[in-house]
Amino acid sequence: MTIAETRAISKTDARIERRLCELATCDPASMWRAQDELSSAIAEAGMHFEGRAYPVCLRPFAIDSGLANHLGVTAEAVIKLLDVAAELYCSDEKIQNMFPFYKHLRHWITNLPRYRPIARICRLDGLFGSDGYYKIIETNTEAPGGVIQNGLAANIWARIANPLTHGLSLDVGKQPFAKDPSCFVQELMSAYYSATGSRLRTAAVVNFRGRYMNEVDLIVNGLRDAGSKAETFDASAMKRTHRGLIGPDGDLIELVYNKLDPRDLVATSDASDYLDACAAQEVVSINPWISQWILADKAILAVLSDDQFSSNFNAEQIELIARHIPWTRLVREGVTTDPERRRIELIGYIRKNKANLVLKPSNATRGEHVLVGRLTSSEVWEEHIDRAARNPYVVQQYVAPGEVTALHLPNRSIKKMACGIDCYVFGGRLAGFQSRASLDPVMNVGRSGILLPVAIE
């Protein structure tokens, strides 16, 4: 079995790539023994992905400390941009009209909390562009996965004898959530103190109809270990009273962390008490509704990258956007500017530039219905242009993913895969990284993707 080398992000990553390709030819059993040991240790620690094995790969994604610092500075600056975008949404009707799916929810969305950043817990997903700059292709400001499990998994990975990294100097502990896996819970405690000036006593991790239960037990147990009473409640089970928000047991809830898909709440009346209490700030909600719905919507990148809104940002922010936010537009008929700032008719431009574009539903998750133009037939592309013009969709400049060779756990094979790197930000500060790899160019763990531990040389 021969696998050609792929381009690596650092010298150490290049060495890992070469070593993996050599072992894949001469001694693949040594890698799979180590992988099985890692997978067993991950399972024994109680980590999972919706009841399935948590797909952590033996092969790390190795970056140097300079790149790690640069990614951190970039991610922290983008979180501040999202605060500006949130305030713009509340005051600018033109921007509100870019989010038609949420028009009837504005009374819940526009009551902003006093604290900043608004998105206290966030994961920014990104790829490296052809110009060498890190490009943020999606925000995850609702309830991103991996906030505890990725730090725990990195520590377990570091303890496994690994033929791919033997003799290499790699450190996962430079990432705060790996150095201290409780840092996520500590951020929840800190967010509550920032909002109230008091110590957190009661908290709830809020789910809806049993979906997205990953890490819920770890979050609840972490809050309990930190001295708070914590439970998991369904959004429909809480009531709004003169005392505040209460759970099924009648106890007052001081802080809620949403572990759900907020889109599930849009068309239901089951959780109206919960929605009202969070919007009225009768309970500290991490993250608030503007973060759950607007800042997490892919159209927020259109707000940042569209020239018509640039006057709302200072020169430093405009430069940040130009380097790190790919050209994105809400799909609708009319005139706009292309990536070179030339005036275009958008629908015609999408038709003519399929190879350089991606179509995405603006408010979907897990890569649902995403079309990469260069991998899509002309017939299907045309059909989706028509669909996108009638529904909330964005069109985004295509950013080619990186490529690594890795152990693909779902089918137990060694494959070249598309990969990227994502930045977790807690309380406005970098908390750590994750790297996802997939046979599918739309990378998602829910679509048979895997996770590569990020290690810093």
C-alpha positions as CSV (number, residue, x, y, z in Angstrom):
1,M,0.0,0.0,0.0
2,T,1.5,3.3,-1.0
3,I,0.2,6.7,-0.1
4,A,1.8,9.8,-1.6
5,E,2.6,12.6,0.9
6,T,0.4,15.6,1.2
7,R,1.4,19.2,1.9
8,A,1.7,19.8,5.7
9,I,1.1,22.9,7.8
10,S,4.4,22.7,9.7
11,K,7.8,20.9,9.5
12,T,6.7,18.6,12.4
13,D,3.4,17.9,10.6
14,A,5.4,17.0,7.5
15,R,7.4,14.6,9.5
16,I,4.3,13.0,10.9
17,E,2.8,12.7,7.4
18,R,6.0,11.0,6.1
19,R,6.1,8.6,9.1
20,L,2.4,7.7,8.6
21,C,2.9,7.0,4.9
22,E,5.9,4.8,5.7
23,L,4.1,2.9,8.4
24,A,1.1,2.4,6.2
25,T,3.3,0.5,3.8
26,C,5.6,-1.4,6.2
27,D,3.9,-1.7,9.6
28,P,0.3,-0.6,9.7
29,A,-0.5,-2.9,12.6
30,S,1.6,-0.8,14.9
31,M,-0.6,2.2,14.2
32,W,-3.8,0.4,14.6
33,R,-2.7,-1.1,17.9
34,A,-2.1,2.4,19.2
35,Q,-5.3,3.7,17.7
36,D,-7.3,0.9,19.4
37,E,-5.7,1.8,22.7
38,L,-6.6,5.4,22.2
39,S,-10.1,4.6,21.2
40,S,-10.6,2.4,24.2
41,A,-9.2,5.0,26.6
42,I,-11.6,7.6,25.1
43,A,-14.6,5.3,25.5
44,E,-13.6,4.5,29.1
45,A,-13.5,8.2,29.9
46,G,-17.2,8.4,28.9
47,M,-16.7,10.5,25.8
48,H,-19.1,9.9,22.9
49,F,-20.7,11.5,19.9
50,E,-24.5,11.0,20.2
51,G,-24.0,7.6,21.6
52,R,-21.4,6.6,19.0
53,A,-17.6,6.3,19.5
54,Y,-15.9,9.7,19.8
55,P,-13.8,9.6,16.7
56,V,-10.4,10.9,17.9
57,C,-7.6,9.9,15.5
58,L,-4.0,8.8,16.5
59,R,-2.6,11.2,14.0
60,P,-2.3,14.8,15.4
61,F,-2.5,18.0,13.5
62,A,0.8,19.7,14.4
63,I,1.2,23.5,14.3
64,D,4.0,25.7,15.5
65,S,3.7,28.2,18.4
66,G,3.8,31.2,16.0
67,L,0.8,30.0,14.1
68,A,-1.1,29.0,17.3
69,N,-0.6,32.6,18.6
70,H,-1.7,34.1,15.3
71,L,-4.8,32.0,15.2
72,G,-5.6,33.0,18.8
73,V,-5.2,36.8,18.1
74,T,-7.3,36.4,15.0
75,A,-10.1,34.5,16.7
76,E,-10.3,36.9,19.6
77,A,-10.5,39.9,17.2
78,V,-13.3,38.2,15.3
79,I,-15.3,37.8,18.5
80,K,-15.2,41.5,19.0
81,L,-16.5,42.0,15.4
82,L,-19.5,39.8,16.3
83,D,-20.3,42.2,19.1
84,V,-20.4,45.1,16.5
85,A,-22.6,42.9,14.2
86,A,-25.0,42.2,17.0
87,E,-25.5,45.9,17.8
88,L,-25.9,46.6,14.0
89,Y,-28.6,44.0,13.8
90,C,-30.6,45.7,16.6
91,S,-30.5,49.1,14.9
92,D,-30.4,48.6,11.2
93,E,-33.5,47.4,9.4
94,K,-31.5,46.5,6.2
95,I,-29.4,44.1,8.2
96,Q,-32.5,42.7,10.0
97,N,-33.9,41.9,6.6
98,M,-30.9,39.6,5.8
99,F,-32.3,37.3,8.5
100,P,-35.9,36.8,7.4
101,F,-36.3,33.4,9.2
102,Y,-36.1,35.3,12.5
103,K,-38.3,38.3,11.8
104,H,-41.0,37.1,14.2
105,L,-38.4,36.5,17.0
106,R,-36.9,40.0,17.1
107,H,-38.6,40.8,20.5
108,W,-36.6,37.9,22.0
109,I,-33.4,38.7,20.1
110,T,-32.8,42.5,20.4
111,N,-32.5,42.8,24.2
112,L,-28.8,42.6,24.4
113,P,-27.0,41.7,27.6
114,R,-24.7,44.3,29.2
115,Y,-21.6,42.1,29.2
116,R,-19.2,41.6,26.4
117,P,-18.4,39.5,24.5
118,I,-22.0,38.6,23.8
119,A,-20.9,35.1,22.5
120,R,-19.2,33.9,25.6
121,I,-18.8,30.4,24.3
122,C,-17.9,30.1,20.6
123,R,-16.1,28.0,18.0
124,L,-14.9,29.6,14.8
125,D,-14.4,27.1,11.9
126,G,-11.8,27.8,9.4
127,L,-9.5,26.9,6.5
128,F,-6.3,28.4,5.1
129,G,-6.9,30.4,1.9
130,S,-4.7,30.5,-1.2
131,D,-3.3,33.8,0.1
132,G,-2.0,32.1,3.2
133,Y,-4.5,33.8,5.6
134,Y,-6.8,31.8,7.9
135,K,-10.4,32.1,6.7
136,I,-13.3,31.8,9.0
137,I,-16.0,30.0,7.0
138,E,-18.6,29.5,9.8
139,T,-19.3,30.9,13.3
140,N,-20.7,28.6,15.9
141,T,-22.0,30.9,18.6
142,E,-24.9,28.8,19.8
143,A,-23.6,25.6,21.6
144,P,-20.5,24.2,19.8
145,G,-19.6,20.6,20.4
146,G,-16.3,19.7,22.0
147,V,-16.0,22.4,24.6
148,I,-15.0,19.8,27.3
149,Q,-14.4,16.6,25.4
150,N,-11.7,17.9,23.1
151,G,-9.5,19.0,26.0
152,L,-10.0,15.7,27.8
153,A,-9.3,13.8,24.6
154,A,-6.1,15.7,24.0
155,N,-4.8,14.7,27.4
156,I,-5.7,11.0,26.8
157,W,-4.0,11.2,23.4
158,A,-0.8,12.6,24.9
159,R,-0.5,9.6,27.3
160,I,-0.7,6.9,24.5
161,A,2.5,5.5,23.1
162,N,2.3,6.8,19.5
163,P,4.5,5.5,16.7
164,L,3.6,8.6,14.7
165,T,5.1,11.1,17.2
166,H,7.8,9.1,18.9
167,G,10.8,11.4,19.5
168,L,8.9,14.6,18.5
169,S,8.4,17.5,20.8
170,L,4.7,18.1,20.8
171,D,2.5,19.7,23.5
172,V,-1.3,19.7,23.8
173,G,-1.1,21.5,27.2
174,K,-0.5,24.9,25.7
175,Q,-4.2,25.0,24.9
176,P,-6.1,26.2,28.0
177,F,-8.9,23.7,27.7
178,A,-6.4,20.9,27.6
179,K,-4.2,22.3,30.4
180,D,-7.4,22.6,32.5
181,P,-10.4,20.8,31.3
182,S,-12.5,22.7,33.9
183,C,-11.9,26.0,32.1
184,F,-15.2,25.7,30.2
185,V,-17.2,25.5,33.5
186,Q,-15.0,28.2,35.0
187,E,-16.1,30.4,32.1
188,L,-19.7,29.8,32.9
189,M,-19.1,30.8,36.5
190,S,-17.2,33.9,35.4
191,A,-19.9,34.9,33.0
192,Y,-22.5,34.7,35.8
193,Y,-20.3,36.8,38.0
194,S,-19.7,39.4,35.3
195,A,-23.5,39.7,34.8
196,T,-24.5,39.8,38.4
197,G,-21.6,40.4,40.7
198,S,-22.6,37.3,42.6
199,R,-21.4,33.7,42.9
200,L,-23.3,31.1,40.9
201,R,-25.4,28.8,43.0
202,T,-27.9,27.1,40.6
203,A,-27.6,26.3,37.0
204,A,-29.3,24.2,34.3
205,V,-28.1,22.7,31.1
206,V,-31.1,23.1,28.8
207,N,-31.9,20.5,26.2
208,F,-34.9,20.1,23.9
209,R,-36.6,16.8,23.2
210,G,-33.5,14.8,23.9
211,R,-31.4,16.0,21.0
212,Y,-27.7,17.0,21.2
213,M,-26.8,15.4,24.6
214,N,-23.1,15.3,23.9
215,E,-21.1,16.5,26.9
216,V,-24.2,17.4,28.9
217,D,-23.3,15.0,31.8
218,L,-19.7,16.4,31.8
219,I,-21.0,20.0,32.0
220,V,-23.5,19.2,34.8
221,N,-20.9,17.3,36.8
222,G,-18.4,20.1,36.3
223,L,-20.8,22.7,37.6
224,R,-21.5,20.5,40.6
225,D,-17.8,20.0,41.3
226,A,-17.4,23.8,41.2
227,G,-20.0,24.1,44.0
228,S,-23.2,24.9,42.1
229,K,-26.4,22.9,42.1
230,A,-26.9,21.8,38.5
231,E,-29.4,19.8,36.5
232,T,-30.4,19.0,33.0
233,F,-33.9,20.3,32.0
234,D,-35.9,20.3,28.8
235,A,-36.7,23.8,27.6
236,S,-40.4,23.0,27.9
237,A,-40.2,22.0,31.5
238,M,-39.2,25.4,33.0
239,K,-41.6,28.0,34.2
240,R,-41.5,31.8,34.4
241,T,-42.6,33.1,37.8
242,H,-42.4,36.4,39.8
243,R,-39.3,34.9,41.4
244,G,-37.6,34.2,38.1
245,L,-37.1,31.0,36.0
246,I,-37.8,27.8,37.9
247,G,-37.2,24.2,37.1
248,P,-39.6,21.2,37.5
249,D,-38.5,20.9,41.1
250,G,-39.6,24.5,41.8
251,D,-36.0,25.8,42.5
252,L,-34.9,29.1,41.1
253,I,-32.4,28.8,38.2
254,E,-29.7,31.5,38.0
255,L,-27.8,30.5,34.8
256,V,-28.7,28.4,31.8
257,Y,-26.4,26.9,29.2
258,N,-28.3,26.0,26.0
259,K,-27.3,22.5,24.6
260,L,-29.8,22.3,21.9
261,D,-30.5,23.4,18.3
262,P,-32.1,26.8,18.7
263,R,-33.8,26.3,15.3
264,D,-36.0,23.7,17.0
265,L,-37.5,26.4,19.2
266,V,-38.6,28.6,16.4
267,A,-41.9,26.9,15.5
268,T,-43.0,25.7,18.9
269,S,-44.9,27.2,21.7
270,D,-43.7,24.5,24.2
271,A,-40.8,26.6,25.4
272,S,-42.4,30.1,25.5
273,D,-41.7,30.6,29.2
274,Y,-38.1,29.7,28.7
275,L,-37.7,32.0,25.7
276,D,-39.4,34.9,27.5
277,A,-37.3,34.6,30.6
278,C,-34.0,34.4,28.7
279,A,-35.0,37.4,26.5
280,A,-36.0,39.5,29.6
281,Q,-32.7,38.6,31.2
282,E,-34.5,37.1,34.2
283,V,-31.9,34.4,34.1
284,V,-28.3,34.6,32.8
285,S,-28.4,32.8,29.4
286,I,-25.2,31.5,27.8
287,N,-25.4,32.3,25.0
288,P,-28.2,34.8,24.6
289,W,-30.8,34.6,21.7
290,I,-28.9,36.9,19.4
291,S,-26.0,34.7,19.6
292,Q,-28.1,31.5,19.3
293,W,-29.9,32.7,16.1
294,I,-28.3,35.7,14.4
295,L,-24.6,35.5,15.1
296,A,-24.7,31.7,14.4
297,D,-26.5,32.2,11.1
298,K,-24.2,32.1,8.1
299,A,-25.6,35.4,6.8
300,I,-23.6,37.1,9.6
301,L,-20.5,36.6,7.4
302,A,-22.3,38.5,4.7
303,V,-22.9,41.4,7.1
304,L,-19.2,41.5,7.8
305,S,-17.9,41.0,4.2
306,D,-20.4,43.2,2.3
307,D,-19.0,46.5,1.3
308,Q,-22.3,48.3,1.9
309,F,-21.8,47.9,5.6
310,S,-18.1,48.7,5.9
311,S,-18.7,52.2,7.2
312,N,-19.7,50.6,10.5
313,F,-16.2,49.3,11.1
314,N,-12.9,51.0,11.8
315,A,-9.9,50.7,9.6
316,E,-8.3,47.9,11.7
317,Q,-11.6,45.9,11.6
318,I,-11.9,46.4,7.8
319,E,-8.4,45.0,7.4
320,L,-9.3,42.0,9.6
321,I,-12.4,41.3,7.6
322,A,-10.5,41.5,4.3
323,R,-7.9,39.0,5.5
324,H,-10.0,36.5,7.4
325,I,-13.7,36.6,6.3
326,P,-14.2,35.1,2.9
327,W,-16.5,36.9,0.4
328,T,-20.0,36.0,1.4
329,R,-23.4,37.3,0.2
330,L,-27.0,36.5,0.9
331,V,-28.4,35.0,-2.2
332,R,-31.0,37.3,-3.8
333,E,-31.5,39.2,-7.0
334,G,-29.8,42.5,-7.3
335,V,-26.5,44.2,-7.7
336,T,-23.5,43.8,-5.3
337,T,-19.7,43.6,-5.5
338,D,-17.6,40.5,-6.3
339,P,-14.4,39.6,-4.4
340,E,-12.5,42.1,-6.4
341,R,-15.1,44.8,-5.5
342,R,-16.4,45.0,-9.1
343,R,-20.2,45.6,-9.4
344,I,-22.0,42.5,-10.5
345,E,-25.5,41.1,-10.8
346,L,-25.4,38.4,-8.1
347,I,-27.5,35.6,-9.6
348,G,-25.7,35.8,-12.9
349,Y,-22.3,35.8,-11.1
350,I,-23.3,32.7,-9.2
351,R,-24.2,31.0,-12.5
352,K,-20.9,31.9,-14.2
353,N,-18.5,31.2,-11.3
354,K,-19.6,27.8,-10.0
355,A,-16.0,26.5,-9.6
356,N,-15.1,29.3,-7.2
357,L,-18.3,29.3,-5.0
358,V,-20.2,27.4,-2.3
359,L,-23.9,27.5,-1.7
360,K,-25.1,27.1,1.9
361,P,-28.5,27.3,3.7
362,S,-27.9,30.3,6.0
363,N,-29.5,28.7,9.1
364,A,-28.8,24.9,8.7
365,T,-26.2,22.9,10.7
366,R,-23.8,20.0,10.2
367,G,-23.2,20.8,6.5
368,E,-26.8,20.1,5.5
369,H,-27.5,20.9,1.8
370,V,-24.1,22.6,1.3
371,L,-23.0,22.5,-2.3
372,V,-19.4,22.9,-3.4
373,G,-19.6,24.3,-6.9
374,R,-16.6,22.6,-8.4
375,L,-17.9,19.2,-7.2
376,T,-21.5,19.8,-8.3
377,S,-23.0,19.2,-11.8
378,S,-24.2,22.2,-13.7
379,E,-27.8,20.9,-13.6
380,V,-27.8,20.5,-9.8
381,W,-26.1,23.9,-9.4
382,E,-28.8,25.6,-11.5
383,E,-31.6,23.9,-9.4
384,H,-30.0,25.1,-6.2
385,I,-29.6,28.7,-7.5
386,D,-33.3,28.8,-7.9
387,R,-33.9,27.3,-4.5
388,A,-31.4,29.6,-2.9
389,A,-33.1,32.7,-4.4
390,R,-36.4,31.7,-2.7
391,N,-34.9,30.6,0.7
392,P,-32.4,31.9,3.2
393,Y,-29.1,30.9,1.5
394,V,-25.6,32.4,1.3
395,V,-23.0,32.1,-1.4
396,Q,-19.4,32.1,-0.3
397,Q,-16.1,32.2,-2.0
398,Y,-14.7,28.6,-2.1
399,V,-11.7,28.0,0.2
400,A,-10.0,24.8,-0.5
401,P,-9.5,22.6,2.6
402,G,-6.1,21.3,3.6
403,E,-5.3,17.6,3.1
404,V,-3.8,15.1,5.5
405,T,-3.3,11.3,5.5
406,A,-5.0,9.8,8.6
407,L,-6.6,6.8,10.0
408,H,-10.2,6.9,9.0
409,L,-11.9,5.2,12.0
410,P,-15.4,4.6,10.6
411,N,-14.2,2.2,7.9
412,R,-10.8,1.4,9.5
413,S,-8.7,2.5,6.6
414,I,-5.8,4.9,5.9
415,K,-7.0,7.7,3.6
416,K,-6.2,11.2,2.4
417,M,-8.8,13.5,3.8
418,A,-9.8,17.1,3.7
419,C,-9.0,18.9,6.9
420,G,-9.3,22.3,8.6
421,I,-8.7,23.9,12.0
422,D,-11.2,25.5,14.4
423,C,-10.7,27.9,17.2
424,Y,-12.6,27.7,20.5
425,V,-13.0,31.1,22.3
426,F,-14.3,31.3,25.9
427,G,-15.0,34.7,27.3
428,G,-13.3,36.4,24.4
429,R,-10.0,34.4,24.9
430,L,-8.7,31.5,22.9
431,A,-9.4,28.2,24.7
432,G,-8.0,25.7,22.2
433,F,-8.3,24.1,18.8
434,Q,-9.8,21.2,17.1
435,S,-9.0,19.8,13.7
436,R,-11.6,17.9,11.7
437,A,-10.8,15.6,8.8
438,S,-13.2,14.0,6.4
439,L,-13.5,12.1,3.1
440,D,-16.4,14.5,2.4
441,P,-15.3,18.0,1.5
442,V,-18.0,19.3,3.8
443,M,-16.3,18.4,7.0
444,N,-18.5,17.4,9.9
445,V,-18.1,14.7,12.6
446,G,-21.8,14.0,12.1
447,R,-21.0,13.0,8.5
448,S,-18.4,10.3,9.3
449,G,-15.7,12.9,10.0
450,I,-12.9,12.4,12.5
451,L,-11.1,14.6,15.0
452,L,-7.3,15.1,14.9
453,P,-5.8,16.3,18.2
454,V,-4.1,19.6,17.7
455,A,-0.5,19.6,19.1
456,I,1.8,22.6,19.3
457,E,5.5,22.2,18.6
